[in-house]
Amino acid sequence: MTHPYIAALDLGRERDHSALALVERRVIPLGFDPVYFCQRTECQVWLRELIRFPLGTPYREVVAGVSQRLHTAPFTGRTPLVVDSTGVGAAVVEMLRDTA
């Protein structure tokens, strides 16, 4: 079974905020489908938390905030983190890997 939560980080600094979105993936059973002979399901994604860092927040503080949030319930464990790694993002991804 996959982890029910997913974290997504968008990086900004001076003109755009860095933001962390924490979403929950729910698979809802819809019953048996006699035509395809399988269980029907629906996938829903619920926004559970949105953290917007102040403009000008240094990336090391963003990394510390993300790491801290992902190490508290209910996001502890193996919550996948998706990061926009364009531009400065590659260096931030390296910092995030060091905190894992």
One Martini backbone bead per residue (centre of mass of N, CA, C, O) as a GRO file, in nm:
protein
  100
    1MET     BB    1   0.098   0.035   0.020
    2THR     BB    2   0.057   0.357   0.001
    3HIS     BB    3   0.099   0.654   0.102
    4PRO     BB    4  -0.149   0.892   0.193
    5TYR     BB    5   0.083   1.105   0.167
    6ILE     BB    6   0.175   1.430   0.020
    7ALA     BB    7   0.454   1.637  -0.065
    8ALA     BB    8   0.486   1.989  -0.173
    9LEU     BB    9   0.750   2.198  -0.316
   10ASP     BB   10   0.774   2.552  -0.355
   11LEU     BB   11   1.008   2.783  -0.473
   12GLY     BB   12   1.111   3.087  -0.319
   13ARG     BB   13   1.180   3.450  -0.217
   14GLU     BB   14   1.123   3.759  -0.322
   15ARG     BB   15   0.837   3.726  -0.503
   16ASP     BB   16   0.803   3.434  -0.396
   17HIS     BB   17   0.678   3.190  -0.219
   18SER     BB   18   0.729   2.943  -0.018
   19ALA     BB   19   0.568   2.611  -0.044
   20LEU     BB   20   0.368   2.371   0.149
   21ALA     BB   21   0.201   2.076   0.050
   22LEU     BB   22  -0.051   1.871   0.215
   23VAL     BB   23  -0.168   1.556   0.106
   24GLU     BB   24  -0.452   1.338   0.062
   25ARG     BB   25  -0.503   1.001  -0.031
   26ARG     BB   26  -0.813   0.863  -0.156
   27VAL     BB   27  -0.976   0.545  -0.171
   28ILE     BB   28  -1.292   0.481  -0.313
   29PRO     BB   29  -1.531   0.256  -0.295
   30LEU     BB   30  -1.791   0.153  -0.559
   31GLY     BB   31  -1.775  -0.137  -0.636
   32PHE     BB   32  -1.884  -0.372  -0.849
   33ASP     BB   33  -1.789  -0.459  -1.189
   34PRO     BB   34  -1.943  -0.671  -1.419
   35VAL     BB   35  -1.799  -0.594  -1.688
   36TYR     BB   36  -1.481  -0.587  -1.567
   37PHE     BB   37  -1.441  -0.758  -1.315
   38CYS     BB   38  -1.424  -0.524  -1.074
   39GLN     BB   39  -1.319  -0.286  -0.867
   40ARG     BB   40  -1.438   0.024  -0.794
   41THR     BB   41  -1.274   0.349  -0.799
   42GLU     BB   42  -1.182   0.654  -0.619
   43CYS     BB   43  -0.976   0.939  -0.641
   44GLN     BB   44  -0.874   1.151  -0.371
   45VAL     BB   45  -0.769   1.495  -0.301
   46TRP     BB   46  -0.656   1.642   0.008
   47LEU     BB   47  -0.610   1.934   0.167
   48ARG     BB   48  -0.438   1.966   0.483
   49GLU     BB   49  -0.185   2.164   0.415
   50LEU     BB   50  -0.057   2.514   0.411
   51ILE     BB   51   0.272   2.648   0.372
   52ARG     BB   52   0.388   2.984   0.407
   53PHE     BB   53   0.665   3.150   0.349
   54PRO     BB   54   0.833   3.412   0.389
   55LEU     BB   55   0.973   3.649   0.246
   56GLY     BB   56   1.323   3.575   0.237
   57THR     BB   57   1.359   3.293   0.313
   58PRO     BB   58   1.586   3.086   0.377
   59TYR     BB   59   1.651   2.772   0.261
   60ARG     BB   60   1.739   2.644   0.533
   61GLU     BB   61   1.461   2.714   0.669
   62VAL     BB   62   1.284   2.557   0.480
   63VAL     BB   63   1.413   2.283   0.530
   64ALA     BB   64   1.358   2.278   0.835
   65GLY     BB   65   1.047   2.302   0.813
   66VAL     BB   66   0.997   2.052   0.642
   67SER     BB   67   1.134   1.844   0.822
   68GLN     BB   68   0.964   1.894   1.073
   69ARG     BB   69   0.684   1.831   0.947
   70LEU     BB   70   0.768   1.532   0.839
   71HIS     BB   71   0.829   1.451   1.167
   72THR     BB   72   0.513   1.470   1.201
   73ALA     BB   73   0.210   1.420   1.265
   74PRO     BB   74   0.096   1.222   0.996
   75PHE     BB   75   0.390   1.242   0.819
   76THR     BB   76   0.529   1.016   0.909
   77GLY     BB   77   0.776   0.835   0.743
   78ARG     BB   78   0.702   0.791   0.378
   79THR     BB   79   0.667   1.075   0.270
   80PRO     BB   80   0.647   1.217  -0.016
   81LEU     BB   81   0.867   1.449  -0.195
   82VAL     BB   82   0.795   1.726  -0.398
   83VAL     BB   83   1.026   1.913  -0.613
   84ASP     BB   84   1.125   2.206  -0.746
   85SER     BB   85   1.440   2.172  -0.936
   86THR     BB   86   1.461   2.437  -1.050
   87GLY     BB   87   1.730   2.602  -1.036
   88VAL     BB   88   1.780   2.612  -0.696
   89GLY     BB   89   1.648   2.330  -0.628
   90ALA     BB   90   1.890   2.135  -0.637
   91ALA     BB   91   2.022   2.234  -0.371
   92VAL     BB   92   1.774   2.182  -0.189
   93VAL     BB   93   1.757   1.880  -0.235
   94GLU     BB   94   2.028   1.818  -0.101
   95MET     BB   95   1.944   1.925   0.178
   96LEU     BB   96   1.702   1.731   0.216
   97ARG     BB   97   1.867   1.467   0.203
   98ASP     BB   98   2.039   1.533   0.463
   99THR     BB   99   1.763   1.523   0.656
  100ALA     BB  100   1.656   1.215   0.612
   0.00000   0.00000   0.00000
